[in-house]
Amino acid sequence: MIRAFARVARTIILRYFGRRSCIASSRITIECLKIFGVESYPVPVRFILRAPDLKMAFVAGVTPEEQAKARRSAKKYIELATGPGGGWNGHVIVKTAGFVIDPSFDQALDAFAEAGCRIDDAPRIAVFPLNGVKLPEDFCATFTAVLDDDTKITAQYDALFDTAMVGGELVDADTGALTPQGQELASEFPEPRLEEKDRSRLADPDNARRVSMAFEELAAWSEECHLRAAEQQERTKLGEALTASDRRECARAGLSLMSGKFPSAWNGTHLARLGRKFKTNPRAVDLGLPTVIDAITVTEQFHEAVLVAFETLLWWGSNHAEKPVADLIADKDFKKAGDRCRQTAQSLRDFRAHCERSDVRTSIEGLAGFCTQVTRCGSERELVNELISRHHQVQSGKVDGGMPKRDWITWDGSALLRPSPRFQRNERPALATGISLTHPYRLEQFVHMLQETDLLQV
Protein backbone atom coordinates (compact mmCIF):
# COMPACT_ATOMS: atom_id res chain seq x y z
CA MET A 1 0.00 0.00 0.00
CA ILE A 2 2.85 2.38 0.84
CA ARG A 3 4.51 1.77 -2.51
CA ALA A 4 1.17 2.27 -4.32
CA PHE A 5 0.77 5.61 -2.56
CA ALA A 6 4.31 6.56 -3.58
CA ARG A 7 3.57 5.85 -7.25
CA VAL A 8 0.58 8.18 -7.54
CA ALA A 9 0.64 10.80 -4.77
CA ARG A 10 3.44 13.13 -5.83
CA THR A 11 1.79 14.24 -9.06
CA ILE A 12 -1.28 15.31 -7.10
CA ILE A 13 0.72 17.02 -4.34
CA LEU A 14 2.61 19.09 -6.91
CA ARG A 15 -0.68 20.55 -8.18
CA TYR A 16 -0.93 22.46 -4.91
CA PHE A 17 2.60 22.73 -3.53
CA GLY A 18 6.07 23.35 -4.90
CA ARG A 19 8.70 20.66 -5.28
CA ARG A 20 10.49 21.80 -2.08
CA SER A 21 7.32 21.34 -0.04
CA CYS A 22 8.75 18.68 2.26
CA ILE A 23 6.69 19.79 5.28
CA ALA A 24 3.35 19.89 3.45
CA SER A 25 4.15 16.68 1.55
CA SER A 26 4.98 14.86 4.77
CA ARG A 27 1.77 16.03 6.43
CA ILE A 28 -0.30 14.84 3.46
CA THR A 29 1.52 11.50 3.50
CA ILE A 30 0.81 11.01 7.21
CA GLU A 31 -2.88 11.85 6.82
CA CYS A 32 -3.29 9.53 3.82
CA LEU A 33 -1.59 6.63 5.59
CA LYS A 34 -3.78 7.23 8.64
CA ILE A 35 -6.88 6.56 6.52
CA PHE A 36 -5.53 3.05 5.85
CA GLY A 37 -4.65 2.47 9.48
CA VAL A 38 -0.91 3.01 9.02
CA GLU A 39 0.68 5.03 11.80
CA SER A 40 3.49 7.38 10.83
CA TYR A 41 5.16 10.56 12.00
CA PRO A 42 7.37 13.32 10.57
CA VAL A 43 11.10 13.37 11.20
CA PRO A 44 13.27 16.46 10.55
CA VAL A 45 16.58 15.50 8.93
CA ARG A 46 19.51 16.85 7.02
CA PHE A 47 19.60 15.31 3.58
CA ILE A 48 22.27 14.28 1.08
CA LEU A 49 21.73 12.41 -2.18
CA ARG A 50 25.05 11.40 -3.68
CA ALA A 51 25.77 10.10 -7.17
CA PRO A 52 29.51 9.32 -7.10
CA ASP A 53 29.46 8.14 -10.71
CA LEU A 54 28.24 11.60 -11.72
CA LYS A 55 30.52 13.37 -9.22
CA MET A 56 27.47 15.15 -7.79
CA ALA A 57 25.56 15.49 -4.54
CA PHE A 58 22.33 17.25 -3.56
CA VAL A 59 22.43 18.58 -0.01
CA ALA A 60 19.85 20.26 2.22
CA GLY A 61 20.16 21.48 5.77
CA VAL A 62 23.71 20.28 6.34
CA THR A 63 26.60 22.09 7.94
CA PRO A 64 29.69 23.22 6.02
CA GLU A 65 31.57 20.32 7.63
CA GLU A 66 28.97 17.83 6.36
CA GLN A 67 29.03 19.43 2.92
CA ALA A 68 32.78 18.90 2.91
CA LYS A 69 32.28 15.29 3.97
CA ALA A 70 29.81 14.80 1.13
CA ARG A 71 32.50 15.86 -1.31
CA ARG A 72 35.29 13.97 0.45
CA SER A 73 36.56 11.61 -2.23
CA ALA A 74 39.13 11.34 -4.97
CA LYS A 75 36.19 12.45 -7.10
CA LYS A 76 34.63 15.88 -6.89
CA TYR A 77 31.16 16.50 -5.51
CA ILE A 78 29.01 19.42 -6.57
CA GLU A 79 26.80 21.09 -4.02
CA LEU A 80 23.65 21.49 -6.08
CA ALA A 81 21.47 23.05 -3.39
CA THR A 82 21.41 24.09 0.23
CA GLY A 83 17.76 25.00 0.56
CA PRO A 84 15.82 27.93 -0.89
CA GLY A 85 16.68 31.46 0.18
CA GLY A 86 14.49 32.61 3.03
CA GLY A 87 13.17 29.11 3.76
CA TRP A 88 14.05 26.47 6.31
CA ASN A 89 17.36 24.97 5.31
CA GLY A 90 16.46 21.39 6.20
CA HIS A 91 14.29 18.48 5.16
CA VAL A 92 11.40 16.40 6.54
CA ILE A 93 10.72 12.73 5.88
CA VAL A 94 8.14 10.29 7.25
CA LYS A 95 8.81 7.28 9.48
CA THR A 96 6.44 4.32 9.59
CA ALA A 97 6.80 0.71 10.68
CA GLY A 98 9.82 -0.71 8.87
CA PHE A 99 10.15 2.10 6.33
CA VAL A 100 11.18 5.70 5.79
CA ILE A 101 9.30 7.66 3.15
CA ASP A 102 10.63 10.78 1.49
CA PRO A 103 7.56 12.38 -0.13
CA SER A 104 9.55 15.21 -1.77
CA PHE A 105 12.50 13.13 -2.92
CA ASP A 106 12.11 14.49 -6.45
CA GLN A 107 13.58 17.88 -5.47
CA ALA A 108 16.99 16.20 -5.56
CA LEU A 109 16.24 14.50 -8.90
CA ASP A 110 15.14 17.80 -10.42
CA ALA A 111 18.31 19.48 -9.18
CA PHE A 112 20.36 16.75 -10.87
CA ALA A 113 18.38 17.27 -14.07
CA GLU A 114 18.98 21.01 -13.99
CA ALA A 115 22.69 20.25 -13.77
CA GLY A 116 22.44 18.18 -16.94
CA CYS A 117 22.07 14.65 -15.53
CA ARG A 118 18.53 13.35 -15.73
CA ILE A 119 17.69 10.18 -13.79
CA ASP A 120 14.75 8.58 -15.56
CA ASP A 121 13.64 5.62 -13.45
CA ALA A 122 13.98 6.93 -9.88
CA PRO A 123 10.72 7.40 -7.92
CA ARG A 124 9.29 10.84 -7.23
CA ILE A 125 8.48 9.64 -3.70
CA ALA A 126 11.17 7.40 -2.24
CA VAL A 127 10.41 4.44 0.04
CA PHE A 128 13.34 2.75 1.77
CA PRO A 129 13.24 -0.20 4.20
CA LEU A 130 14.84 0.60 7.54
CA ASN A 131 16.70 -2.73 7.62
CA GLY A 132 17.09 -2.66 11.36
CA VAL A 133 18.12 0.99 11.65
CA LYS A 134 16.58 2.54 14.74
CA LEU A 135 15.88 6.21 14.19
CA PRO A 136 17.27 8.73 14.97
CA GLU A 137 20.41 6.90 13.89
CA ASP A 138 21.73 8.30 10.63
CA PHE A 139 20.02 6.40 7.82
CA CYS A 140 21.69 5.39 4.56
CA ALA A 141 20.36 3.52 1.53
CA THR A 142 21.79 2.81 -1.92
CA PHE A 143 19.95 2.12 -5.15
CA THR A 144 20.65 1.71 -8.84
CA ALA A 145 19.28 4.32 -11.24
CA VAL A 146 19.27 4.68 -15.02
CA LEU A 147 20.08 7.92 -16.81
CA ASP A 148 18.27 9.09 -19.91
CA ASP A 149 21.11 7.66 -22.02
CA ASP A 150 20.55 4.19 -20.41
CA THR A 151 23.71 4.48 -18.30
CA LYS A 152 23.32 2.76 -14.93
CA ILE A 153 24.62 4.53 -11.83
CA THR A 154 24.64 3.83 -8.09
CA ALA A 155 23.15 6.53 -5.86
CA GLN A 156 23.32 6.88 -2.08
CA TYR A 157 20.61 8.42 0.08
CA ASP A 158 21.62 9.82 3.50
CA ALA A 159 19.26 11.18 6.15
CA LEU A 160 21.23 12.78 9.00
CA PHE A 161 19.62 13.52 12.34
CA ASP A 162 20.02 16.30 14.87
CA THR A 163 20.57 14.31 18.07
CA ALA A 164 21.16 17.10 20.60
CA MET A 165 17.60 16.85 21.93
CA VAL A 166 17.89 13.07 22.08
CA GLY A 167 21.31 13.30 23.73
CA GLY A 168 19.80 15.64 26.30
CA GLU A 169 17.10 13.01 26.98
CA LEU A 170 14.43 15.57 26.08
CA VAL A 171 13.07 13.73 23.02
CA ASP A 172 12.23 10.05 22.56
CA ALA A 173 14.60 8.45 20.05
CA ASP A 174 11.87 6.30 18.49
CA THR A 175 8.92 8.67 18.20
CA GLY A 176 10.41 12.15 18.35
CA ALA A 177 7.94 13.01 21.13
CA LEU A 178 8.98 14.89 24.25
CA THR A 179 10.11 12.65 27.08
CA PRO A 180 8.82 13.28 30.63
CA GLN A 181 12.02 15.28 31.22
CA GLY A 182 11.36 17.25 28.05
CA GLN A 183 7.78 17.93 29.10
CA GLU A 184 8.93 19.08 32.52
CA LEU A 185 11.41 21.50 30.95
CA ALA A 186 8.82 22.73 28.44
CA SER A 187 6.38 23.44 31.27
CA GLU A 188 8.91 25.81 32.82
CA PHE A 189 9.27 27.86 29.65
CA PRO A 190 7.02 30.96 29.61
CA GLU A 191 4.25 30.80 27.03
CA PRO A 192 4.08 33.61 24.47
CA ARG A 193 1.31 36.07 25.21
CA LEU A 194 -1.16 34.66 22.72
CA GLU A 195 -4.57 33.07 22.79
CA GLU A 196 -4.64 29.27 22.74
CA LYS A 197 -5.62 29.03 19.06
CA ASP A 198 -2.71 31.30 18.07
CA ARG A 199 -0.26 29.26 20.18
CA SER A 200 -1.40 26.16 18.30
CA ARG A 201 -0.86 27.94 14.99
CA LEU A 202 2.59 29.08 16.09
CA ALA A 203 3.60 25.42 16.59
CA ASP A 204 2.42 24.53 13.08
CA PRO A 205 5.03 25.38 10.37
CA ASP A 206 2.30 25.79 7.76
CA ASN A 207 0.29 28.28 9.82
CA ALA A 208 2.87 30.02 12.00
CA ARG A 209 3.20 32.92 9.57
CA ARG A 210 -0.44 33.82 10.21
CA VAL A 211 0.22 34.59 13.86
CA SER A 212 0.83 38.22 14.80
CA MET A 213 1.78 39.86 18.05
CA ALA A 214 2.13 43.49 19.05
CA PHE A 215 5.75 44.56 19.26
CA GLU A 216 5.32 45.67 22.87
CA GLU A 217 3.94 42.23 23.81
CA LEU A 218 6.80 40.52 22.00
CA ALA A 219 9.36 42.68 23.80
CA ALA A 220 7.74 41.95 27.17
CA TRP A 221 7.76 38.20 26.47
CA SER A 222 11.42 38.33 25.44
CA GLU A 223 12.27 39.67 28.90
CA GLU A 224 10.84 36.48 30.40
CA CYS A 225 12.06 33.76 28.04
CA HIS A 226 15.83 34.20 27.77
CA LEU A 227 18.24 32.07 29.77
CA ARG A 228 19.23 34.73 32.30
CA ALA A 229 15.59 35.24 33.29
CA ALA A 230 14.99 31.53 33.92
CA GLU A 231 13.78 30.48 37.34
CA GLN A 232 15.90 28.09 39.42
CA GLN A 233 13.87 24.99 38.52
CA GLU A 234 14.16 25.72 34.81
CA ARG A 235 17.89 26.32 35.20
CA THR A 236 18.26 22.98 36.95
CA LYS A 237 16.43 21.10 34.24
CA LEU A 238 18.35 22.89 31.49
CA GLY A 239 21.59 21.97 33.24
CA GLU A 240 20.55 18.32 33.47
CA ALA A 241 19.77 18.27 29.74
CA LEU A 242 22.97 20.11 28.91
CA THR A 243 25.13 17.48 30.65
CA ALA A 244 22.99 14.38 30.00
CA SER A 245 25.53 12.87 27.61
CA ASP A 246 28.79 11.53 29.01
CA ARG A 247 30.86 13.66 26.65
CA ARG A 248 29.24 16.92 27.68
CA GLU A 249 29.46 16.00 31.36
CA CYS A 250 33.16 15.23 30.93
CA ALA A 251 33.58 18.57 29.15
CA ARG A 252 31.89 20.32 32.08
CA ALA A 253 34.12 18.49 34.55
CA GLY A 254 37.22 19.43 32.57
CA LEU A 255 36.17 23.07 32.38
CA SER A 256 35.52 23.17 36.12
CA LEU A 257 39.16 22.21 36.73
CA MET A 258 40.51 25.10 34.66
CA SER A 259 41.73 27.86 36.94
CA GLY A 260 41.34 31.54 36.25
CA LYS A 261 38.82 33.43 34.14
CA PHE A 262 37.47 31.70 31.06
CA PRO A 263 38.57 33.31 27.78
CA SER A 264 36.10 35.36 25.78
CA ALA A 265 37.54 33.76 22.65
CA TRP A 266 39.25 30.37 22.83
CA ASN A 267 42.52 29.58 21.10
CA GLY A 268 44.87 26.62 20.87
CA THR A 269 46.53 27.37 24.20
CA HIS A 270 43.21 27.29 26.04
CA LEU A 271 42.23 24.10 24.21
CA ALA A 272 45.49 22.43 25.26
CA ARG A 273 44.76 23.31 28.89
CA LEU A 274 41.36 21.66 28.60
CA GLY A 275 42.98 18.61 27.01
CA ARG A 276 45.33 18.24 29.98
CA LYS A 277 42.33 18.27 32.33
CA PHE A 278 40.64 15.56 30.24
CA LYS A 279 43.66 13.32 30.76
CA THR A 280 43.02 13.32 34.53
CA ASN A 281 39.48 11.95 34.06
CA PRO A 282 39.36 8.18 33.28
CA ARG A 283 35.90 8.49 31.71
CA ALA A 284 37.05 11.30 29.41
CA VAL A 285 40.03 9.16 28.41
CA ASP A 286 37.73 6.21 27.64
CA LEU A 287 35.61 8.48 25.45
CA GLY A 288 38.73 9.64 23.59
CA LEU A 289 38.37 13.32 24.47
CA PRO A 290 42.13 13.93 24.90
CA THR A 291 42.65 12.40 21.46
CA VAL A 292 39.95 14.66 20.02
CA ILE A 293 41.78 17.70 21.43
CA ASP A 294 45.05 16.47 19.87
CA ALA A 295 43.28 15.98 16.53
CA ILE A 296 41.81 19.49 16.66
CA THR A 297 45.23 20.92 17.49
CA VAL A 298 47.12 19.40 14.54
CA THR A 299 44.23 20.05 12.16
CA GLU A 300 43.93 23.70 13.17
CA GLN A 301 47.69 24.25 12.91
CA PHE A 302 47.70 22.88 9.36
CA HIS A 303 44.61 24.82 8.33
CA GLU A 304 45.97 28.06 9.79
CA ALA A 305 49.25 27.59 7.90
CA VAL A 306 47.65 27.00 4.49
CA LEU A 307 45.11 29.77 5.12
CA VAL A 308 47.90 32.26 5.80
CA ALA A 309 49.70 31.15 2.64
CA PHE A 310 46.52 31.52 0.58
CA GLU A 311 45.71 34.91 2.10
CA THR A 312 49.24 35.96 1.14
CA LEU A 313 48.43 35.06 -2.47
CA LEU A 314 45.33 37.26 -2.28
CA TRP A 315 47.39 40.09 -0.83
CA TRP A 316 50.05 39.73 -3.53
CA GLY A 317 47.47 39.62 -6.30
CA SER A 318 45.73 42.68 -4.85
CA ASN A 319 48.87 44.82 -4.58
CA HIS A 320 51.48 43.34 -6.96
CA ALA A 321 49.50 41.81 -9.81
CA GLU A 322 51.94 43.33 -12.32
CA LYS A 323 54.90 41.49 -10.76
CA PRO A 324 55.86 37.87 -11.49
CA VAL A 325 55.15 35.22 -8.87
CA ALA A 326 58.88 34.54 -8.83
CA ASP A 327 59.26 37.71 -6.75
CA LEU A 328 56.87 36.37 -4.13
CA ILE A 329 58.48 32.95 -4.16
CA ALA A 330 61.84 34.54 -3.39
CA ASP A 331 60.40 36.41 -0.41
CA LYS A 332 61.84 35.06 2.86
CA ASP A 333 58.56 35.34 4.78
CA PHE A 334 56.73 33.40 2.07
CA LYS A 335 59.42 30.73 2.35
CA LYS A 336 58.71 30.59 6.08
CA ALA A 337 54.99 30.28 5.34
CA GLY A 338 55.72 27.44 2.91
CA ASP A 339 57.89 25.63 5.44
CA ARG A 340 55.11 25.98 8.02
CA CYS A 341 52.60 24.45 5.59
CA ARG A 342 54.80 21.41 4.99
CA GLN A 343 55.66 20.96 8.67
CA THR A 344 52.05 21.07 9.84
CA ALA A 345 50.93 18.85 6.97
CA GLN A 346 53.46 16.23 8.02
CA SER A 347 52.40 16.54 11.67
CA LEU A 348 48.78 15.93 10.71
CA ARG A 349 49.74 12.91 8.59
CA ASP A 350 51.86 11.47 11.41
CA PHE A 351 49.07 11.97 13.94
CA ARG A 352 46.52 10.21 11.75
CA ALA A 353 48.91 7.35 10.99
CA HIS A 354 49.44 6.62 14.69
CA CYS A 355 45.97 7.48 16.03
CA GLU A 356 44.34 4.37 17.51
CA ARG A 357 40.77 5.69 17.40
CA SER A 358 39.11 4.95 14.07
CA ASP A 359 36.40 7.59 14.57
CA VAL A 360 39.03 10.31 14.98
CA ARG A 361 41.00 9.07 11.97
CA THR A 362 37.84 9.15 9.88
CA SER A 363 36.98 12.69 10.98
CA ILE A 364 40.23 14.09 9.55
CA GLU A 365 40.30 11.86 6.49
CA GLY A 366 39.18 14.67 4.21
CA LEU A 367 42.41 16.61 4.73
CA ALA A 368 44.70 13.60 4.41
CA GLY A 369 45.00 13.80 0.63
CA PHE A 370 45.66 17.53 0.68
CA CYS A 371 48.32 17.05 3.38
CA THR A 372 50.06 14.50 1.19
CA GLN A 373 50.09 16.89 -1.74
CA VAL A 374 51.48 19.73 0.38
CA THR A 375 54.28 17.59 1.82
CA ARG A 376 55.28 16.64 -1.73
CA CYS A 377 55.74 20.27 -2.75
CA GLY A 378 59.48 20.61 -3.22
CA SER A 379 59.41 24.35 -3.82
CA GLU A 380 57.31 27.42 -3.10
CA ARG A 381 56.25 27.50 -6.76
CA GLU A 382 54.80 24.00 -6.42
CA LEU A 383 53.07 25.09 -3.21
CA VAL A 384 51.46 28.05 -4.99
CA ASN A 385 50.23 25.72 -7.69
CA GLU A 386 48.83 23.28 -5.09
CA LEU A 387 47.06 26.05 -3.16
CA ILE A 388 45.48 27.44 -6.33
CA SER A 389 44.48 23.93 -7.41
CA ARG A 390 42.93 23.15 -4.02
CA HIS A 391 41.03 26.44 -4.02
CA HIS A 392 39.66 25.71 -7.48
CA GLN A 393 38.56 22.24 -6.34
CA VAL A 394 36.72 23.67 -3.34
CA GLN A 395 35.05 26.42 -5.36
CA SER A 396 33.90 24.04 -8.08
CA GLY A 397 31.99 22.16 -5.39
CA LYS A 398 29.85 25.20 -4.54
CA VAL A 399 26.94 26.77 -6.35
CA ASP A 400 25.69 30.36 -6.18
CA GLY A 401 22.45 31.16 -7.96
CA GLY A 402 22.61 27.91 -9.89
CA MET A 403 26.15 28.56 -11.16
CA PRO A 404 29.45 27.17 -9.84
CA LYS A 405 31.24 29.71 -7.69
CA ARG A 406 34.19 31.44 -9.32
CA ASP A 407 37.73 31.22 -8.01
CA TRP A 408 38.83 34.09 -5.80
CA ILE A 409 42.20 34.25 -7.53
CA THR A 410 43.89 32.59 -10.52
CA TRP A 411 47.33 32.64 -12.06
CA ASP A 412 48.70 32.07 -15.52
CA GLY A 413 51.86 30.31 -14.40
CA SER A 414 53.86 33.49 -14.07
CA ALA A 415 51.65 36.17 -12.48
CA LEU A 416 48.71 36.14 -10.09
CA LEU A 417 45.66 37.82 -11.58
CA ARG A 418 44.14 40.58 -9.46
CA PRO A 419 41.24 39.27 -7.33
CA SER A 420 37.83 40.86 -7.59
CA PRO A 421 37.34 43.72 -5.07
CA ARG A 422 35.39 41.46 -2.73
CA PHE A 423 38.42 39.20 -2.19
CA GLN A 424 41.25 41.71 -2.28
CA ARG A 425 43.55 42.02 0.74
CA ASN A 426 45.33 45.30 1.44
CA GLU A 427 47.42 44.05 4.35
CA ARG A 428 49.78 41.11 4.35
CA PRO A 429 48.71 38.40 6.84
CA ALA A 430 50.98 37.63 9.77
CA LEU A 431 52.80 34.31 9.83
CA ALA A 432 50.95 31.37 11.36
CA THR A 433 51.52 30.94 15.09
CA GLY A 434 49.90 27.55 15.63
CA ILE A 435 47.60 29.06 18.25
CA SER A 436 44.62 30.43 16.31
CA LEU A 437 41.43 28.39 15.88
CA THR A 438 40.10 28.81 12.35
CA HIS A 439 36.85 26.89 12.96
CA PRO A 440 34.10 27.56 15.52
CA TYR A 441 33.88 25.04 18.36
CA ARG A 442 31.24 26.97 20.37
CA LEU A 443 33.10 26.52 23.63
CA GLU A 444 32.33 30.12 24.56
CA GLN A 445 28.59 29.42 24.25
CA PHE A 446 28.88 26.12 26.13
CA VAL A 447 30.73 27.79 29.01
CA HIS A 448 28.13 30.58 29.11
CA MET A 449 25.22 28.11 29.31
CA LEU A 450 26.97 26.11 32.04
CA GLN A 451 27.48 29.30 34.01
CA GLU A 452 23.88 30.43 33.52
CA THR A 453 22.59 27.05 34.75
CA ASP A 454 24.89 27.18 37.82
CA LEU A 455 26.97 24.20 36.66
CA LEU A 456 30.15 26.22 36.32
CA GLN A 457 31.45 28.95 38.57
CA VAL A 458 31.90 32.38 36.97
Secondary structure, 3 states (H helix, E strand, C coil): CHHHHHHHHHHHHCCCCCCCCHHHHHHHHHHHHHHCCCCEEEEEEEEEEEEHHHCEEEEECCCHHHHHHHCCCCCCCCECCCCCCCCCCCEEEEEECCEEEECCCHHHHHHHHHCCCCECCCCCCEEEECCCCCCCCCEEEEEEEEECCCCEEEEEEEEECCCHHHHCCCECCCCCCECHHHHHHHHHCCCCCCCHHHHHHHCCCCCHHHCCCCHHHHHHHHHHHCHHHCCHHHHHHHHHHHCCCHHHHHHHHHHHCCCCCCCCCCCHHHHHHHHHHHCCCHHHHHCCHHHHHHHHHHHHHHHHHHHHHHHHHHHHHHHCCCCCHHHHHCCHHHHHHHHHHHHHHHHHHHHHHHCCCHHHHHHCHHHHHHHHHHHCCCCHHHHHHHHHHHHHHHHHCCEECCEECCCCCCECCCCECCCCHHHCCCCCCCCCCCCCCCCCCCHHHHHHHHHHCCCCCC
